[in-house]
């Protein structure tokens, strides 16, 4: 799939998720599946402007993850320009602007999802990004703030902006992630008016929902986030269904989960080779393994008690002890 000047192997994107889509996690998902494009979790433009070195650990070995995008969140054009200037020294492939984050922090700072009700500022930020970035620009939005946005106005902003890709989560900002609030009609209407590719996002939990999303809205690709937490096979499952009409079941088996965690540990060890985290590499590894152990054991037998015990562990030794006892 072609996004601007970028040629991707397929139409699947791994969403930028704060405290989730770290480099080991991205590599873990790509171990099982070809993923057209992955993203670094969102970086705050104000933080880059005032403390540029603070993002160094977020971008370690980013040059090894082609193709990869960096997502920025902020509402100050000056901070955005300085962030773009700073990031030019890194090797990545696409710059994404976040205009969809529904967190209270983002809304109070008048950034992220807040921009869905301040299209004037959003338009200004897009112009800054297009003018100063040497890389293709994508824009992550939602269907609106409280209610669906005026499709004609949004389409005009996007079509006139010079950006290369639009990504839309099929909910309003205020709907957050509520299941019943998914709005594919607005996505479909926007797709009909856009002159650039539109990527769909929201409640893509299996091959069936992925196919329905594309068939209903005619979007050009799919961005998947939360479902990848605990199911690194999701991209491959969707691809096999689309290409070969084949359903691959994600087996909820403790032996498979143990193997997944061993693979994840190996990926972390390889990633950490030659680098040093401020909190210590062992602590970084522990946090990564703990999060993913909790996600991966979501649906196995006795998962509630297992995940409760995993959440209480304080080091890798305790973590592995619990994992070994799972059966």
N, C-alpha and C positions, 0 to 999 in steps of 0.2 A: 504494500500500500504506500502511496506517495503522499506525504504531508509536507507541503511547501517544497523545499529543496531536498527534503529528507526521504530516502527510500527505506521503508520498513519491510521486514520479512512477512509480517502479517498485520491484521487489523486489531490486535489486542494490546492493551496498555495496562500496566500496573499502576494504580493510583498512588499519589503521594499521601502517606498517612503518618501523622506525627507520632513519634515513639513506636512506630511499627515498621515502616519500609526502610529500614536501615540497610547499609550495604550488605551485610550477611543475609538479611532477609531477601533482598532483591536477588542475590546470587542463588539462594536456596530455591526460590520460585523458578528461576531460569535453569536450574539443574534438571528440573522435571519437564519443562516446557519451553518452546520457543516463544518469547514474548517480544512483540514488535518494539515496544518502548517502555522504559521504566522511569520513575521519577524519584528524586531526593525529596524527603519531607519538606514542607514549606519552610522557607527562611524569611525572617523579618527584616525588611529593608532598613528600619530604624536601627536595628541591632548591627547590621552590616555597616551602616553609616558611622556609628559611634564606636563600635568595637569589631572591626573587620576580622581580626584574628580569631574571634569567638566561633566562627563557622568552619575553621580549618578541619576540625575532627569530623564534621558532617560530610566533608568532601574528600576524605582520604581515599586514594586509589580510584577516584571517579573516572579517570582516563581508561580504566580497564573494563568499563561497563557499557561500551557502545552498543546501541544508541541509548542515551540517557538524557533526561531533562532536569532542569532546576526550576522549582516553583518559588516565586516570591509573593509575599503578602505585605501590604502597606497602603497608605493613602497619600503620602507626601511625594510629589513628583521629584523634588530635589533628592530625597533619600533613595528613590528608585534609580535615578540617574547615577548616583554614586555607587549604588549596589551593582548596577550593570557594569560600570567602569571597573570595579574591583573584581568581578567575576570573569572578566575577559581573559585573565591569566590562567583560568582553569579550562580543561578540555572537556566540554560537554556539547550537546547537540541541539537543544531546544530550550527556550526560556518561556516559562509559563507564568501568567499573572493570575493570582487567586482572587476571584470576586464571588466566592461561594461559601467560604467557611462560616458555619452557623454558630460557632462558639461565642459565649458571652464576652470573652476577652476581645475577639475580633469585632463584635458589634459595638462594644463600648469604645474601642479605639477608632471606630468609623472606618474599618477596613474589612477585607474579606467579603462576606455576605452583605455587609452594610452597603456596599457599592451598588447592589441591585436596586436600591432606592435613591441613589445619587449618581445617575447616569452621566451627569456633567463631569464629575471628578473621575469616574471610570473612563470616560472618553479621553480625558487629559492624560491619564496614566498610560493608556494604550498608545497614544501618540508619542509619549516619551520613550516607551519601550521600542516601538517601531523605529524611531529616529536614531536611537543610540545603541541598540543591540545589533551585533554582527550576525546573530543567529536567528533562525525562524522563531516566530512568536506564537504561542498558543494562549488562549483565554479560557479559564475555568469559571463557569457561571452556574447559577441555578435558574429555575423557571420564573423566579420573581422573589420579592421579599415577603410580604404578607399574602399577596395574591399574584397570579400569573402576570408577568410583565407584558407591556404592549409589544406584541411580536414585530409589528412594523417598525417601531422605534429601535428595538434591539437589533433587528436585522440590518437596519441602515447603519447603525454604529459599527457593527462588525464588518459589513461589506465595504464601508468607506474607509476603514481603519488601516488596511494594509497588513493585518495579521494573517497568519497562514492556516491556523486551525482554531476551531471553537470546540470546547468540551462542556457538556451540560449534564448536571445532576438533575434527574427528573422530579425534583421537589422544590418547593419554595424554601427560603432560608428559615422561616418560622416553623416549617414542618419538620425541620431537623432530619431525622431518619425514620419517622413513623411509617410503618409499612403501608397503611391505608391511604397515605397521601401521595403515592406515586402518580405522576401526571405525564403520561406519554403523549397525550393530545397536544400539549404545548411544545413538546420536543418535535413532534411531527410537523407542526405548523412552522416552527422556526427552520427546520431542515428544508422545507419547501421554498423558503425565501433566501437562503444563504447561497453565496457563490463560492464558498470555501468548504472543505470537509468539516463535518460535525461528528463528534464522538459522543456516544451515549453512556451514561453512568447511573447506577441506582438499582438495587435489588436484583442484580444479575447473580443468581445463586447456583445455577446449574445450566446445562446445555439447553434445556427446554425454555427457560426464561430468557436466555441469551438470544435464541432464535426468534422468540416472540418479540423481543425488544427491537431487533433489526427489521423483522418483517412488518411490524406495525408502524415504525417511525421512519424507516429507510435511512437510518444513520449510517455513516461510513465505517464506523468501528466501535469497539466497546472498551470502556475503562472499568476495571474490576478492582475493588478495594477490600472490603471487610470479608468477603467469602474466601479470599486467599489466606486469611488467618486461620490456620488449622487444616487447610486443604490446598497444598501447593500444586495439586494436580488439576485445579479448576481450568486453567488455560488449555491444557492438553485435552481435557474432557470436552470442552466446547469445540475445539478445533476438530477433533475426531468426529464429533456429531455433525458439524457443518460439512466436512469434506467427505467422510465415509458413511454418514448416517449411522454411526456406531455409538452406543451408550457405554461408557466406561464407568463402572460403579466405583465410588470412593469407599474402599473397604474400611470399616471401623474395627480394626483388629489390633490388639496390643502389641503383637510382634511387629507389625508394620510400623506402628508409632515409634517403637524403640529403634527400629532401623532408620526412620526419618530423623530422629534426634541424634543418632550417631552421624548421619550425613551432615546434619546442621553443625554439629561440633567440628567435624572435619573442615567444613567451609569456613567456620570462624577461625580455626587455627591457621588455615592458609591465608586468610585475609589479614590476620594480625602479624604475620611474618614481616619483620622489618619496620613495623610502626609501633608507636607507644601512646596509649591513651592516658590522659591526665588522671583519671580515676584508677588507673592500673588495668593492664590487659586482662588479668584474672577476673576482676570485678566486672569489666565490660562483657567478658565471655559468660559469666554467671548470669547477668541480667538478660542477655540474649537467649540463653538456654532456658531460663526460667519462664520468660514470657511465652516462648514457643512451646514449651512442654505443657503449659496450661491450655494453650489454644489447641494443640494437637490431641489432647486427651479429652476433648469436649464431649465426644459421643461414645466413648468406650464404656464397657461394663463398670459400674461403680464410679462413674466419672465425677459425680458430685463430691464424694469424700476424697477421691484422688486429687482433684483440683484444689480442694480446700487445703489439703496437706502440702501440695506443691506451693501454694501461695505463702506458706509460713516458713519455708526453708530459707536459710541464711547464707549458704555457701554451696559450691558445686558438689562437695561430698554428700551433703544431705540430699541434694536434688537427685543425684544418681542413685542413692540408696532407695528413694521412693520409686524411681523409674524401674529399678530392678525388681521391685516387689509387685509391680503391676502384672496382673494376669487375668 
